[in-house]
Structure formats: structure tokens, C-alpha cells
């Protein structure tokens, strides 16, 4: 059974939402080790940018693999 484009997008978004939480938590823990000191607001904004990029990447890759199948 083929996955629809809409369901590909929904799956990618769900995956990235979980990844967003992990990414922000990781930034909060890891940045200070490297001497980077950011506020929670800055971490959330950076996470949002990476999230948008990740959604686009996941969707494009999913559609490419669906086409090749």
C-alpha cells in the first residue's frame, strides 16, 4: 500500500516534534560544555529553525523513496 503525500507530511511532523524536544534538551545540556551560553528563548528559537529544516528534509526524502519504490 502506498502512503499518501498528506500522511507522509503527518509522519514527518510527528517525528520532528519528538526530535524538537530532544534537540532543545540536548542544546541546554551540551552548549555550556562548549562555552556557549544561551537563554531558553534562544534555544527554543534555534530548535524551531532546525525543526522546519528537518520537516522539509524528511518529507522530501520520504517522497523520493516512495517514487523509487
C-alpha positions as CSV (number, residue, x, y, z in Angstrom):
1,X,0.0,0.0,0.0
2,X,1.3,3.5,-0.9
3,X,1.5,6.2,1.7
4,X,-0.3,9.4,0.6
5,X,1.6,12.7,0.4
6,X,-0.5,14.0,3.3
7,X,0.3,11.0,5.5
8,X,4.0,11.4,4.6
9,X,3.8,15.0,5.9
10,X,1.9,14.0,9.1
11,X,4.5,11.3,9.8
12,X,7.4,13.7,9.2
13,X,5.8,16.3,11.5
14,X,5.2,13.8,14.3
15,X,8.8,12.6,14.1
16,X,10.2,16.1,14.2
17,X,8.0,17.2,17.1
18,X,9.6,14.5,19.2
19,X,13.0,15.4,17.8
20,X,12.4,19.1,18.7
21,X,12.1,18.3,22.4
22,X,15.2,16.1,22.2
23,X,17.2,18.7,20.4
24,X,16.3,21.6,22.7
25,X,17.1,19.4,25.8
26,X,20.4,18.4,24.2
27,X,21.3,22.1,23.4
28,X,20.6,23.1,27.0
29,X,22.8,20.3,28.3
30,X,25.6,20.4,25.7
31,X,26.1,24.1,24.8
32,X,27.6,25.1,28.1
33,X,30.2,22.3,27.8
34,X,31.4,24.1,24.7
35,X,31.3,27.5,26.3
36,X,28.0,28.6,24.6
37,X,25.6,30.2,26.9
38,X,22.1,30.8,25.5
39,X,18.7,31.6,27.1
40,X,15.8,29.2,26.9
41,X,14.1,31.5,24.4
42,X,17.2,31.3,22.2
43,X,17.3,27.5,22.4
44,X,13.6,27.3,21.5
45,X,14.1,29.6,18.5
46,X,17.1,27.7,17.3
47,X,15.2,24.5,17.7
48,X,12.3,25.9,15.7
49,X,14.6,26.7,12.8
50,X,16.2,23.2,12.8
51,X,12.7,21.7,13.1
52,X,11.5,23.5,9.9
53,X,14.5,22.3,8.1
54,X,14.0,18.8,9.4
55,X,10.4,18.6,8.3
56,X,11.3,19.7,4.8
57,X,14.2,17.2,4.7
58,X,12.0,14.3,6.0
59,X,9.2,15.0,3.6
60,X,11.4,15.3,0.5
61,X,13.3,12.1,1.3
62,X,10.1,10.2,2.0
63,X,8.6,11.3,-1.3
64,X,11.9,10.4,-3.2
65,X,11.9,6.9,-1.6
66,X,8.2,6.5,-2.4
67,X,8.9,7.4,-6.1
68,X,11.8,4.9,-6.3
69,X,9.6,2.1,-4.9
